[in-house]
Amino acid sequence: MTKFLSVVSELMSKDNVLVLGHVMPDGDDISSVACLAEGLRRLGKTARAGIDDQIAWYYKLFFAVDKIEPFEQLQNFNPDLIVVVDCSSPDRVGRFQDLLKRAKLVVIDHHETNSLFGDLNLVDVSSASTAQIVYNINKAMGVSYDPPLATTNLLGIMTDTGFFKYSNTDGNVLRAAAELVELGAQPYFVASTILENRTLEQFKLLERMIEHMKVEDRLVYSWLSYEDYLSLGCTEDDSSGFVSELRSMKDIEVAILFTEFPKGEVHVSFRSKHWLNVSKIAAALGGGGHARAAGCSYKNVELDKVIDEVLGLTREALAGGIHETG
């Protein structure tokens, strides 16, 4: 609680704030960046938001996401305070990493692999999402919520709990979601926007992933090469959520999806069901995340070599290494 109050006090005391998210932004990251920055604006502060990566088109249908700016528009901004949300390490903010020493740095996160790189770190691993922490911060600061802001805040909570089907869904999550709905959030809009907007090209890409799929004892994995994306007119955004399709297979403990986009840049997404702590595998490979959902990235590599390395570590873990109950 002391760190929480310290963060609230720090935010309230500064007039010019820069809120940053991570590369390859997901729903929780985008929600957290947009909602914290908007909350500060509603308190009369100058708050700018940045993500050094492309934001998928469907996230831009949510309120305040259009106010998130690229690195080029923010590189000359000199804030009183910098807040990094949903990032376990400074390199995750991309080119913004070079700006982190311009002002006092606050880190707000829920990843157990967080390296505590801020001057002030609020890392609550019991929270299902960073958006949930942001909601509590905004409440403590007295931010006024309306239906558009409440819906954007709910976006982060819903996506990081797998729409309330992951094991991180607890009473606190549901209470926060219920409060946001009472404030006007529209859960059906979040669900339909994220889950029911796949294009024909995405279905063809999903078919390609299934064609590549391999199943071993308790393990399923697949990959999408740069050529796969190119041949179908897709980008990596189009395979968002595909790893969860692999995870849904019966009698599987861990699912892994390897995606190469652009050429030579490989991203690895891990998901587990019950006991395998995939965050420890990801951390051993320079990445991070949660016990049931984690990832890592490689640059200037060959896809097949990454697959071999990752599968080797995962098989060792499945054989009896990296467990976590609950």
Backbone bond lengths (Angstrom), bond angles and torsions (degrees), N, CA, C in turn:
res aa  C-N    CA-C-N  psi(-1)  N-CA   C-N-CA  omega(-1)  CA-C   N-CA-C  phi
1 M - - - 1.459 - - 1.530 111.12 -
2 T 1.330 116.23 -35.10 1.465 119.64 -179.97 1.521 111.23 -59.99
3 K 1.342 117.26 -44.70 1.459 120.51 179.25 1.523 111.08 -65.96
4 F 1.320 116.32 -38.41 1.459 120.35 178.43 1.529 110.07 -59.79
5 L 1.317 116.71 -49.09 1.459 120.66 -179.43 1.528 111.53 -65.88
6 S 1.335 116.35 -33.88 1.468 119.79 177.64 1.520 110.97 -65.14
7 V 1.337 116.67 -40.35 1.464 120.79 178.07 1.532 110.24 -65.53
8 V 1.317 116.59 -45.28 1.471 120.34 177.99 1.519 110.35 -58.51
9 S 1.328 116.82 -45.01 1.461 121.44 179.39 1.519 111.61 -62.04
10 E 1.334 116.64 -41.83 1.463 121.50 179.66 1.522 111.02 -63.19
11 L 1.324 116.34 -44.07 1.464 120.67 179.70 1.527 111.15 -65.34
12 M 1.313 116.49 -40.08 1.458 120.24 -178.37 1.534 112.32 -69.27
13 S 1.332 116.47 -26.00 1.468 120.14 -174.55 1.520 114.18 -87.50
14 K 1.322 117.71 -9.45 1.463 121.22 -176.60 1.523 111.43 -109.01
15 D 1.323 116.08 146.04 1.468 121.05 -177.61 1.523 113.61 -101.54
16 N 1.335 117.33 -26.27 1.467 121.38 -178.02 1.529 109.03 -122.70
17 V 1.317 115.76 109.29 1.466 120.79 -171.61 1.529 110.24 -125.24
18 L 1.321 114.96 138.33 1.470 121.68 174.51 1.524 108.03 -111.88
19 V 1.334 116.92 121.88 1.460 122.81 179.74 1.520 108.58 -107.72
20 L 1.329 116.54 124.53 1.465 121.72 -175.03 1.520 112.16 -120.66
21 G 1.337 115.00 145.02 1.455 121.87 173.68 1.514 110.33 -116.99
22 H 1.328 116.08 -171.49 1.462 120.61 -172.98 1.526 113.01 -102.34
23 V 1.329 114.64 161.95 1.461 120.84 174.23 1.523 108.75 -66.22
24 M 1.312 116.54 158.92 1.460 122.25 -173.75 1.532 109.43 52.51
25 P 1.325 118.02 55.45 1.464 121.31 -172.13 1.525 113.29 -66.64
26 D 1.329 114.94 137.48 1.456 121.08 175.38 1.526 109.29 -105.86
27 G 1.311 116.47 -175.03 1.456 120.22 -176.65 1.511 113.77 -62.33
28 D 1.330 116.97 -39.63 1.460 120.19 -179.75 1.524 111.14 -65.64
29 D 1.309 116.62 -43.42 1.462 121.10 -179.46 1.525 111.12 -63.98
30 I 1.318 115.82 -48.77 1.464 120.48 -178.55 1.526 110.66 -62.97
31 S 1.314 116.62 -43.74 1.454 121.66 177.84 1.523 111.31 -60.32
32 S 1.331 116.51 -45.94 1.467 121.18 -177.03 1.520 111.81 -64.61
33 V 1.329 116.40 -44.34 1.467 120.57 178.83 1.525 110.58 -62.65
34 A 1.317 115.80 -50.36 1.466 120.41 -176.30 1.522 111.93 -63.94
35 C 1.336 117.03 -43.09 1.463 120.33 -174.26 1.523 112.84 -75.06
36 L 1.322 118.14 -37.53 1.463 119.05 178.15 1.526 110.13 -67.73
37 A 1.326 116.83 -44.78 1.466 120.19 179.20 1.533 110.96 -62.44
38 E 1.322 116.85 -43.18 1.464 120.05 179.79 1.524 110.92 -66.42
39 G 1.336 116.81 -38.29 1.455 119.78 177.32 1.515 111.77 -60.04
40 L 1.327 116.69 -42.50 1.462 121.05 178.79 1.534 111.04 -66.01
41 R 1.329 116.70 -38.68 1.465 119.62 177.39 1.527 110.93 -61.38
42 R 1.326 116.29 -38.27 1.463 120.13 -178.70 1.534 111.93 -69.77
43 L 1.317 115.30 -14.09 1.459 120.06 174.98 1.526 111.39 -94.88
44 G 1.331 116.20 7.12 1.452 121.06 176.34 1.511 115.04 88.21
45 K 1.330 117.50 13.05 1.459 120.94 -178.59 1.524 111.12 -95.06
46 T 1.317 115.77 159.55 1.461 120.93 171.01 1.519 106.74 -87.92
47 A 1.314 116.12 108.34 1.463 121.18 -178.36 1.519 109.01 -126.90
48 R 1.316 115.69 122.46 1.456 120.75 178.00 1.527 108.72 -115.40
49 A 1.316 115.22 148.48 1.464 121.51 -174.06 1.514 109.65 -121.37
50 G 1.337 117.03 139.87 1.453 120.24 -178.51 1.513 114.47 -141.27
51 I 1.315 115.45 142.74 1.465 123.61 171.75 1.528 106.97 -139.58
52 D 1.322 116.34 126.55 1.463 120.97 -176.36 1.524 110.95 -89.92
53 D 1.323 115.50 58.37 1.465 120.31 179.30 1.522 108.05 -169.50
54 Q 1.320 115.19 168.23 1.456 120.25 176.68 1.526 109.99 -72.03
55 I 1.313 116.18 144.06 1.458 122.20 175.15 1.524 107.68 -108.56
56 A 1.315 117.01 125.86 1.467 121.53 -177.69 1.531 110.52 -56.33
57 W 1.311 116.06 146.07 1.464 121.83 -171.94 1.520 113.19 -58.16
58 Y 1.341 117.45 -36.07 1.461 119.17 -174.90 1.523 111.99 -70.62
59 Y 1.336 118.64 -25.47 1.463 119.84 175.33 1.531 111.03 -69.77
60 K 1.317 116.35 -25.94 1.461 120.22 -178.61 1.533 112.63 -73.25
61 L 1.333 116.61 -4.91 1.455 120.80 174.79 1.527 111.56 -79.51
62 F 1.339 116.53 -8.95 1.461 121.29 -178.99 1.526 110.95 -94.22
63 F 1.306 115.20 146.03 1.460 122.72 -178.05 1.525 111.90 -57.68
64 A 1.321 116.11 138.38 1.471 126.46 174.48 1.522 114.25 75.86
65 V 1.321 118.33 -9.11 1.465 119.87 178.39 1.527 110.33 -68.10
66 D 1.323 116.42 -30.46 1.474 119.47 179.36 1.532 112.36 -68.68
67 K 1.335 117.29 -10.67 1.463 120.68 177.89 1.532 112.43 -89.94
68 I 1.324 117.30 -3.21 1.463 120.61 175.93 1.525 108.38 -76.52
69 E 1.328 116.35 127.49 1.457 121.97 -172.49 1.528 112.23 -107.50
70 P 1.331 117.04 154.17 1.467 120.82 176.00 1.525 111.03 -78.79
71 F 1.310 115.65 169.85 1.464 122.07 -178.11 1.525 111.55 -56.49
72 E 1.314 117.06 -42.07 1.466 121.31 -174.75 1.529 112.15 -58.38
73 Q 1.323 117.71 -32.25 1.463 121.11 -177.44 1.525 112.83 -86.13
74 L 1.324 116.67 -10.35 1.461 119.70 -174.93 1.525 114.26 -118.19
75 Q 1.323 117.53 -5.08 1.464 119.54 -172.30 1.526 113.28 -65.11
76 N 1.324 117.92 -19.23 1.469 120.72 179.19 1.529 112.68 -104.40
77 F 1.315 117.18 6.17 1.462 121.80 178.82 1.528 109.06 -78.84
78 N 1.309 116.52 133.07 1.467 121.63 -179.88 1.530 109.53 -117.13
79 P 1.317 117.59 91.55 1.465 121.64 -176.65 1.530 112.72 -82.15
80 D 1.330 115.08 165.71 1.462 121.10 172.63 1.527 110.40 -81.65
81 L 1.340 115.59 -25.13 1.465 121.86 -175.76 1.519 108.88 -149.03
82 I 1.316 116.05 139.69 1.464 121.96 174.21 1.522 108.18 -115.25
83 V 1.323 116.62 131.33 1.459 122.31 178.39 1.525 108.75 -120.50
84 V 1.309 116.01 122.73 1.464 121.58 177.07 1.519 107.76 -106.48
85 V 1.319 116.74 124.84 1.467 120.78 -177.74 1.524 111.42 -115.08
86 D 1.331 114.86 143.38 1.465 122.74 171.85 1.525 113.08 63.75
87 C 1.331 118.18 25.33 1.469 122.90 -178.61 1.528 109.80 -119.08
88 S 1.310 117.14 129.14 1.463 120.00 -178.99 1.522 112.88 -88.16
89 S 1.340 117.84 -15.47 1.465 120.90 179.74 1.523 108.79 -152.34
90 P 1.349 117.83 155.09 1.473 120.21 -173.59 1.523 114.50 -63.95
91 D 1.330 118.35 -28.51 1.458 120.00 -179.39 1.529 112.53 -65.66
92 R 1.334 116.55 -17.42 1.455 120.59 -178.11 1.533 112.69 -70.70
93 V 1.333 117.63 -12.56 1.469 118.69 178.39 1.523 111.76 -90.25
94 G 1.325 117.66 6.50 1.455 120.91 177.93 1.512 112.28 67.04
95 R 1.330 116.14 -135.74 1.461 120.30 -176.76 1.527 112.82 -67.64
96 F 1.317 118.07 -17.44 1.454 120.48 176.96 1.525 111.86 -65.03
97 Q 1.326 117.29 -14.57 1.467 120.13 -179.57 1.525 111.39 -56.81
98 D 1.320 116.29 -34.52 1.467 120.23 -179.03 1.532 112.78 -70.39
99 L 1.330 117.22 -13.85 1.466 121.01 -178.33 1.525 112.86 -99.47
100 L 1.324 118.15 -4.81 1.459 120.94 -170.72 1.519 114.40 -65.37
101 K 1.329 117.48 -19.79 1.463 119.98 -179.15 1.533 113.01 -93.07
102 R 1.317 116.57 7.47 1.464 119.73 179.76 1.532 112.37 -73.17
103 A 1.318 116.85 -21.86 1.465 120.67 -177.34 1.522 108.90 -155.32
104 K 1.309 116.37 173.11 1.454 120.41 176.04 1.524 108.83 -58.81
105 L 1.346 115.53 139.42 1.460 120.92 -173.32 1.524 111.19 -112.78
106 V 1.326 115.50 125.31 1.462 122.74 174.97 1.522 108.38 -111.28
107 V 1.315 116.84 132.47 1.460 122.22 177.39 1.527 108.74 -112.80
108 I 1.322 116.45 127.31 1.467 122.89 177.46 1.520 107.58 -122.51
109 D 1.321 117.11 119.46 1.463 119.54 -171.10 1.525 110.33 -158.59
110 H 1.335 115.16 170.82 1.466 120.34 175.28 1.529 112.23 -134.66
111 H 1.320 117.77 10.98 1.459 121.10 179.93 1.531 111.24 -83.26
112 E 1.315 116.79 131.84 1.461 120.53 -179.63 1.526 112.11 -69.17
113 T 1.321 117.72 -16.34 1.465 121.44 179.20 1.525 112.35 -91.69
114 N 1.329 117.81 10.13 1.472 120.19 -178.65 1.527 110.91 -60.71
115 S 1.331 115.99 135.00 1.469 121.76 -176.60 1.529 113.04 -88.58
116 L 1.335 117.65 4.16 1.474 122.88 176.69 1.533 110.67 54.93
117 F 1.311 115.66 55.16 1.463 121.52 -173.31 1.523 113.72 -91.02
118 G 1.320 117.68 1.64 1.454 120.15 -179.81 1.514 113.19 -90.39
119 D 1.325 116.25 167.63 1.461 120.79 170.64 1.526 109.36 -71.74
120 L 1.328 115.24 -29.20 1.458 122.83 176.02 1.520 107.05 -136.64
121 N 1.337 116.78 124.01 1.466 121.19 -173.74 1.519 110.93 -119.78
122 L 1.329 116.30 120.39 1.454 122.08 172.53 1.528 106.83 -111.96
123 V 1.325 115.67 94.62 1.463 121.82 -177.74 1.525 107.85 -118.60
124 D 1.310 115.85 105.12 1.465 122.00 -177.99 1.521 109.42 -108.81
125 V 1.322 116.75 95.22 1.463 120.61 -176.31 1.530 111.75 -71.97
126 S 1.328 117.64 -12.46 1.467 120.13 177.26 1.521 111.61 -80.70
127 S 1.322 116.21 -11.68 1.459 120.48 179.81 1.521 110.23 -82.51
128 A 1.307 116.87 135.62 1.464 121.04 -178.13 1.519 112.59 -71.02
129 S 1.317 117.23 -21.86 1.458 120.79 -178.50 1.520 109.42 -154.75
130 T 1.318 115.81 156.69 1.460 119.71 173.41 1.523 109.96 -69.52
131 A 1.332 117.13 -31.65 1.464 120.63 178.58 1.520 111.56 -59.89
132 Q 1.321 117.08 -31.35 1.456 121.86 177.47 1.535 110.38 -66.99
133 I 1.336 116.76 -40.21 1.465 121.53 176.78 1.526 109.98 -65.87
134 V 1.338 116.23 -43.54 1.464 120.86 179.13 1.527 110.48 -60.29
135 Y 1.318 116.51 -40.69 1.470 119.50 178.20 1.526 110.65 -59.97
136 N 1.332 116.45 -44.28 1.469 120.10 179.82 1.530 111.20 -65.33
137 I 1.328 116.87 -37.12 1.464 120.69 177.35 1.524 110.57 -65.43
138 N 1.326 116.31 -46.78 1.465 119.72 179.27 1.526 111.38 -60.40
139 K 1.330 116.40 -40.37 1.468 119.74 177.15 1.528 110.67 -60.72
140 A 1.347 115.31 -45.76 1.465 119.90 -178.31 1.518 111.72 -63.95
141 M 1.332 117.41 -29.82 1.465 120.88 179.28 1.522 112.17 -84.05
142 G 1.323 117.11 -7.22 1.458 120.06 179.62 1.506 114.39 82.47
143 V 1.314 118.18 25.70 1.470 122.14 179.51 1.522 110.13 -68.57
144 S 1.300 116.37 134.13 1.462 122.02 178.10 1.533 109.75 -83.69
145 Y 1.326 116.16 126.68 1.470 121.65 -179.65 1.521 110.69 -103.03
146 D 1.333 114.60 140.02 1.455 121.71 170.69 1.530 107.28 -123.77
147 P 1.338 119.14 174.68 1.475 119.90 -177.23 1.530 115.11 -55.58
148 P 1.338 121.06 -41.86 1.467 118.92 179.83 1.529 113.25 -62.73
149 L 1.341 117.92 -45.47 1.463 120.33 179.47 1.518 110.75 -66.97
150 A 1.332 117.10 -40.99 1.464 120.69 179.22 1.529 110.96 -61.49
151 T 1.326 117.12 -38.65 1.474 120.45 -179.81 1.524 110.94 -67.67
152 T 1.332 117.32 -41.74 1.466 119.90 177.76 1.524 110.73 -64.31
153 N 1.327 117.73 -37.65 1.464 120.58 178.45 1.525 110.80 -67.92
154 L 1.329 116.26 -38.35 1.467 120.36 178.52 1.526 111.47 -65.51
155 L 1.322 116.83 -30.47 1.465 121.69 178.04 1.534 111.15 -51.41
156 G 1.327 117.22 -49.05 1.460 120.52 -177.71 1.506 112.91 -64.81
157 I 1.331 116.51 -39.74 1.462 120.84 -179.56 1.523 110.46 -68.02
158 M 1.320 117.09 -43.42 1.468 119.99 -177.77 1.526 112.05 -67.73
159 T 1.321 117.00 -42.79 1.467 118.27 -176.27 1.528 112.35 -71.73
160 D 1.340 117.87 -35.85 1.467 119.12 -177.71 1.526 113.01 -81.03
161 T 1.328 117.45 -7.96 1.461 120.41 172.05 1.531 111.09 -104.77
162 G 1.338 115.87 9.08 1.462 118.53 -176.82 1.512 111.39 61.93
163 F 1.344 115.47 39.27 1.461 121.88 -176.65 1.527 110.41 58.28
164 F 1.343 113.26 45.17 1.463 124.69 174.43 1.527 113.88 68.75
165 K 1.340 116.36 27.06 1.461 117.76 177.50 1.528 113.36 -112.96
166 Y 1.345 118.91 -5.52 1.458 121.27 177.78 1.525 110.44 -83.77
167 S 1.328 115.18 164.37 1.466 120.81 -177.05 1.523 112.82 -69.31
168 N 1.343 118.35 -11.06 1.470 120.16 178.09 1.525 112.49 -83.60
169 T 1.327 117.17 1.84 1.461 121.11 177.16 1.520 109.71 -78.89
170 D 1.331 116.04 110.35 1.468 120.48 179.82 1.524 109.61 -128.55
171 G 1.328 115.99 -172.94 1.453 120.18 -177.75 1.517 113.18 -61.63
172 N 1.339 116.58 -36.68 1.464 119.84 179.83 1.521 111.62 -64.15
173 V 1.337 115.95 -40.15 1.469 120.55 177.55 1.525 110.48 -61.28
174 L 1.319 115.86 -49.22 1.457 120.05 -176.38 1.525 111.69 -67.41
175 R 1.337 117.02 -34.55 1.464 119.25 176.75 1.531 111.07 -65.92
176 A 1.330 116.39 -43.44 1.463 120.03 178.17 1.521 110.72 -62.33
177 A 1.339 115.94 -43.28 1.467 119.88 178.93 1.525 110.81 -62.71
178 A 1.328 116.00 -41.93 1.466 119.91 -179.94 1.528 110.52 -63.26
179 E 1.339 117.47 -41.44 1.462 120.57 178.23 1.521 110.87 -61.42
180 L 1.324 116.12 -41.90 1.463 119.66 -179.84 1.531 111.32 -66.26
181 V 1.330 116.58 -38.32 1.467 119.91 176.71 1.525 109.92 -63.70
182 E 1.324 116.62 -40.49 1.468 119.91 177.51 1.531 111.46 -64.08
183 L 1.326 116.29 -25.87 1.458 121.40 177.63 1.533 111.91 -84.76
184 G 1.332 115.75 -1.60 1.466 119.51 175.87 1.513 115.81 113.50
185 A 1.329 118.12 0.45 1.471 120.27 178.99 1.528 110.63 -60.30
186 Q 1.312 115.37 146.76 1.465 121.44 -177.03 1.532 109.95 -114.97
187 P 1.332 117.88 92.21 1.469 120.03 -178.46 1.521 113.63 -61.25
188 Y 1.331 117.48 -31.41 1.457 119.92 179.32 1.530 110.84 -67.43
189 F 1.339 116.85 -33.67 1.468 119.74 177.58 1.522 109.89 -67.89
190 V 1.333 116.99 -42.21 1.466 120.47 177.81 1.525 109.84 -60.27
191 A 1.324 116.33 -49.42 1.469 120.37 -176.44 1.522 112.11 -63.86
192 S 1.328 116.76 -46.04 1.468 118.74 -177.29 1.521 111.63 -68.87
193 T 1.339 117.04 -36.99 1.459 120.32 -179.25 1.523 111.83 -67.06
194 I 1.310 117.21 -41.06 1.463 120.89 -176.87 1.518 112.04 -84.22
195 L 1.316 118.10 -38.46 1.468 121.17 -170.71 1.522 114.57 -99.37
196 E 1.315 118.02 -16.61 1.464 119.19 -171.90 1.520 112.39 -125.63
197 N 1.314 115.81 41.42 1.469 120.04 -179.60 1.527 112.01 -129.74
198 R 1.320 118.15 25.10 1.460 120.24 -178.51 1.526 111.12 -74.86
199 T 1.310 114.15 138.14 1.461 120.80 178.23 1.525 110.26 -88.35
200 L 1.334 115.66 169.56 1.464 120.36 176.31 1.523 110.15 -60.10
201 E 1.334 117.00 -38.99 1.468 120.76 179.64 1.528 111.33 -62.79
202 Q 1.325 116.87 -36.24 1.465 120.04 177.88 1.520 111.68 -66.18
203 F 1.321 116.33 -38.78 1.467 118.88 177.51 1.532 110.76 -65.02
204 K 1.320 116.38 -37.00 1.466 119.35 176.92 1.521 110.85 -67.88
205 L 1.341 116.47 -35.11 1.466 120.50 176.79 1.527 110.04 -67.91
206 L 1.322 117.14 -39.35 1.457 121.18 176.41 1.525 110.57 -62.10
207 E 1.322 116.17 -40.36 1.465 120.66 176.42 1.531 110.66 -60.64
208 R 1.325 116.51 -40.46 1.465 121.00 178.77 1.538 110.58 -63.94
209 M 1.325 116.47 -41.43 1.458 119.84 177.65 1.529 111.32 -61.36
210 I 1.318 115.90 -41.52 1.465 119.75 179.64 1.530 110.54 -66.22
211 E 1.318 117.28 -36.48 1.469 121.01 177.12 1.534 110.97 -60.55
212 H 1.337 117.20 -35.54 1.465 121.92 -178.53 1.533 113.16 -84.08
213 M 1.304 117.73 -9.03 1.467 122.90 -169.77 1.535 112.55 -63.13
214 K 1.355 114.16 137.55 1.455 121.73 176.31 1.522 108.84 -126.11
215 V 1.334 116.45 139.97 1.457 121.61 -178.68 1.519 109.87 -123.23
216 E 1.339 115.25 128.03 1.458 122.09 173.11 1.519 107.67 -121.35
217 D 1.303 117.53 -174.48 1.453 121.61 178.28 1.526 110.08 -61.79
218 R 1.324 117.77 111.19 1.471 125.67 177.52 1.528 113.92 68.50
219 L 1.317 118.61 5.05 1.463 122.62 -176.45 1.525 110.61 -130.10
220 V 1.327 115.91 133.32 1.454 121.33 170.73 1.521 107.67 -129.06
221 Y 1.311 116.54 138.78 1.461 119.90 177.94 1.520 110.16 -146.99
222 S 1.315 114.57 158.74 1.456 120.67 175.99 1.519 108.22 -155.05
223 W 1.317 115.34 177.15 1.460 119.81 -178.70 1.523 110.31 -149.58
224 L 1.322 114.08 157.97 1.450 122.49 172.22 1.517 107.28 -132.99
225 S 1.307 116.37 118.73 1.456 120.62 -179.43 1.522 110.57 -84.61
226 Y 1.312 115.81 166.21 1.458 120.90 176.70 1.527 109.90 -57.69
227 E 1.332 115.71 -37.86 1.470 120.20 179.41 1.531 111.18 -65.20
228 D 1.345 116.82 -34.15 1.464 119.72 176.65 1.525 110.27 -61.91
229 Y 1.333 115.98 -48.39 1.472 119.96 179.21 1.526 110.76 -60.79
230 L 1.346 115.39 -45.53 1.459 120.28 -175.43 1.524 111.50 -63.81
231 S 1.319 116.54 -42.74 1.465 120.70 -175.90 1.525 112.62 -66.36
232 L 1.345 116.15 -24.01 1.468 120.24 -178.38 1.524 112.81 -105.28
233 G 1.331 116.05 5.08 1.456 119.90 179.48 1.516 113.06 67.44
234 C 1.341 116.33 35.32 1.465 121.52 -176.28 1.521 111.48 -115.60
235 T 1.323 115.44 166.37 1.459 123.02 170.55 1.523 107.71 -122.85
236 E 1.338 116.60 177.81 1.468 119.29 -177.92 1.521 112.18 -64.51
237 D 1.328 117.52 -26.57 1.467 119.69 176.20 1.521 111.46 -57.24
238 D 1.322 116.45 -30.27 1.459 120.64 -176.20 1.521 113.13 -72.45
239 S 1.329 118.46 -13.14 1.463 120.64 177.84 1.526 111.89 -103.02
240 S 1.326 116.64 12.18 1.461 120.36 176.96 1.523 110.19 -59.09
241 G 1.318 116.46 130.09 1.456 121.26 179.35 1.512 115.18 88.29
242 F 1.328 117.86 -7.86 1.462 120.21 -177.11 1.531 112.35 -64.35
243 V 1.345 116.96 -34.74 1.464 118.85 -178.84 1.531 110.77 -63.20
244 S 1.329 116.82 -29.89 1.468 119.80 177.63 1.520 111.46 -68.49
245 E 1.321 116.78 -29.07 1.466 120.07 174.80 1.532 109.78 -64.64
246 L 1.329 116.13 -39.62 1.466 119.41 177.25 1.527 110.71 -66.18
247 R 1.322 116.15 -42.19 1.463 121.60 -178.63 1.525 111.94 -61.80
248 S 1.314 117.51 -25.46 1.462 120.80 -176.18 1.527 113.30 -74.15
249 M 1.321 117.72 -6.35 1.467 120.46 -178.38 1.525 111.99 -66.49
250 K 1.297 116.77 138.27 1.464 123.51 -179.63 1.534 111.10 -62.60
251 D 1.329 116.15 141.29 1.474 124.34 175.29 1.525 113.37 66.07
252 I 1.314 117.05 21.63 1.467 121.52 178.46 1.529 109.14 -106.53
253 E 1.325 117.48 137.04 1.460 121.34 175.03 1.524 111.72 -96.20
254 V 1.342 116.86 -39.82 1.460 118.93 -176.59 1.526 110.66 -134.04
255 A 1.331 114.64 140.74 1.465 121.97 176.73 1.527 108.53 -123.31
256 I 1.331 115.60 140.54 1.465 120.44 179.42 1.521 109.12 -133.44
257 L 1.320 115.84 132.94 1.465 120.50 173.91 1.521 108.76 -121.22
258 F 1.333 115.55 127.78 1.462 122.95 176.57 1.519 107.86 -103.67
259 T 1.321 117.15 124.49 1.456 120.54 178.82 1.523 109.69 -125.26
260 E 1.315 115.54 130.48 1.468 121.25 179.05 1.519 109.57 -109.84
261 F 1.332 115.53 106.83 1.463 120.90 177.49 1.517 108.76 -164.68
262 P 1.357 117.14 120.29 1.469 128.67 -4.28 1.531 111.57 -73.12
263 K 1.315 116.78 -167.99 1.453 121.69 -177.71 1.528 110.71 -58.30
264 G 1.335 115.68 129.71 1.457 120.61 177.16 1.514 114.92 84.51
265 E 1.342 117.89 -2.88 1.462 121.94 177.88 1.531 108.26 -113.35
266 V 1.317 115.98 114.29 1.465 121.13 -172.89 1.526 110.04 -114.98
267 H 1.308 115.10 131.03 1.461 121.87 176.82 1.530 108.57 -113.36
268 V 1.316 115.49 136.94 1.457 121.49 -177.11 1.522 108.78 -117.25
269 S 1.317 116.80 123.50 1.465 122.15 178.59 1.520 109.68 -112.67
270 F 1.337 116.20 124.78 1.464 122.75 179.10 1.529 109.68 -108.25
271 R 1.328 116.56 141.57 1.457 121.89 168.93 1.532 107.71 -139.84
272 S 1.342 116.30 139.10 1.466 119.87 174.59 1.515 109.10 -129.08
273 K 1.325 115.60 165.77 1.462 119.57 -174.55 1.523 113.93 -102.88
274 H 1.332 117.46 -50.94 1.458 119.67 -166.94 1.522 115.14 -123.99
275 W 1.331 118.36 -50.09 1.457 118.21 -168.91 1.524 115.84 -133.71
276 L 1.308 119.23 -17.48 1.459 120.09 -177.17 1.527 110.59 -79.86
277 N 1.331 116.28 122.95 1.463 121.06 179.27 1.525 109.23 -86.83
278 V 1.332 115.76 92.04 1.460 120.10 -175.27 1.526 112.44 -73.26
279 S 1.337 117.92 -16.06 1.462 118.85 178.32 1.529 110.79 -65.26
280 K 1.324 116.89 -30.50 1.467 120.13 179.74 1.526 111.14 -73.30
281 I 1.317 116.79 -33.09 1.464 119.81 174.59 1.525 109.00 -67.43
282 A 1.327 115.94 -46.82 1.464 120.09 -179.95 1.523 111.24 -61.59
283 A 1.330 116.89 -40.89 1.462 120.62 -179.86 1.522 111.30 -63.29
284 A 1.318 117.01 -37.30 1.465 121.12 178.16 1.521 111.70 -65.25
285 L 1.328 116.27 -18.68 1.464 122.33 -179.75 1.528 111.92 -105.99
286 G 1.328 116.46 12.69 1.462 120.53 177.54 1.506 115.14 90.30
287 G 1.340 116.83 7.46 1.457 120.55 179.95 1.509 111.77 -109.93
288 G 1.317 117.04 -147.23 1.456 120.94 -179.40 1.501 111.14 178.31
289 G 1.339 115.18 -167.35 1.459 119.87 -179.88 1.498 112.30 140.61
290 H 1.321 115.27 -140.96 1.460 122.58 -176.64 1.527 109.94 -116.33
291 A 1.327 115.12 170.89 1.458 120.23 179.94 1.526 112.06 -59.68
292 R 1.333 116.61 -34.88 1.471 120.02 -176.86 1.526 113.93 -106.35
293 A 1.317 117.63 -7.66 1.466 120.63 -179.11 1.519 108.91 -150.26
294 A 1.313 116.90 119.75 1.466 120.67 -176.46 1.520 109.34 -152.02
295 G 1.335 115.17 176.40 1.456 118.63 -179.83 1.508 112.46 -166.82
296 C 1.320 115.61 168.28 1.457 122.21 175.05 1.523 108.00 -154.71
297 S 1.329 115.90 167.01 1.463 120.48 -176.75 1.518 110.86 -136.90
298 Y 1.323 115.50 153.34 1.459 123.60 177.81 1.521 108.48 -130.55
299 K 1.330 116.19 149.17 1.457 120.72 173.72 1.521 109.98 -127.03
300 N 1.332 115.40 149.02 1.467 122.40 179.24 1.524 111.62 55.62
301 V 1.331 115.30 51.96 1.461 120.82 -177.53 1.532 109.66 -133.02
302 E 1.332 114.71 168.54 1.454 121.28 173.09 1.519 108.42 -99.49
303 L 1.309 115.86 135.40 1.459 121.64 -174.41 1.521 112.14 -56.25
304 D 1.327 118.20 -45.48 1.463 120.23 -175.92 1.531 112.48 -64.78
305 K 1.333 117.06 -31.95 1.465 119.96 178.74 1.524 111.07 -70.74
306 V 1.321 116.84 -37.00 1.459 120.34 175.90 1.520 110.12 -64.26
307 I 1.314 116.26 -44.39 1.461 120.65 179.39 1.522 110.74 -57.66
308 D 1.318 117.04 -45.56 1.466 120.82 -179.52 1.526 111.63 -61.69
309 E 1.341 116.94 -44.09 1.466 120.17 -178.01 1.526 111.53 -65.74
310 V 1.323 115.82 -46.24 1.461 120.18 -176.85 1.525 110.93 -67.28
311 L 1.310 116.95 -42.84 1.468 119.74 179.81 1.519 111.43 -63.65
312 G 1.326 116.88 -35.51 1.457 120.00 178.73 1.520 111.24 -60.94
313 L 1.328 117.57 -48.15 1.462 121.29 179.22 1.527 111.79 -66.02
314 T 1.330 116.38 -38.31 1.465 119.63 -178.84 1.521 111.24 -67.53
315 R 1.308 117.16 -40.63 1.469 119.69 177.97 1.521 111.36 -63.28
316 E 1.333 116.22 -38.45 1.469 119.85 177.02 1.528 110.09 -63.09
317 A 1.325 115.91 -42.61 1.476 119.41 179.70 1.516 111.52 -64.15
318 L 1.324 116.55 -43.04 1.458 120.62 178.74 1.531 112.11 -63.90
319 A 1.321 116.28 -28.28 1.463 121.11 -178.67 1.539 111.65 -76.05
320 G 1.333 116.53 -5.80 1.451 116.39 174.24 1.508 116.14 137.18
321 G 1.346 117.06 22.03 1.452 117.41 -175.14 1.506 116.00 -99.93
322 I 1.323 119.06 -59.28 1.464 121.44 -164.85 1.519 110.02 -114.67
323 H 1.328 115.10 95.98 1.461 121.41 -177.87 1.521 111.12 -114.24
324 E 1.304 114.47 155.69 1.463 120.40 170.22 1.507 107.32 -154.25
325 T 1.296 116.78 126.95 1.454 120.59 179.96 1.511 110.49 -82.28
326 G 1.321 115.84 164.11 1.472 119.92 178.04 1.495 112.46 92.26
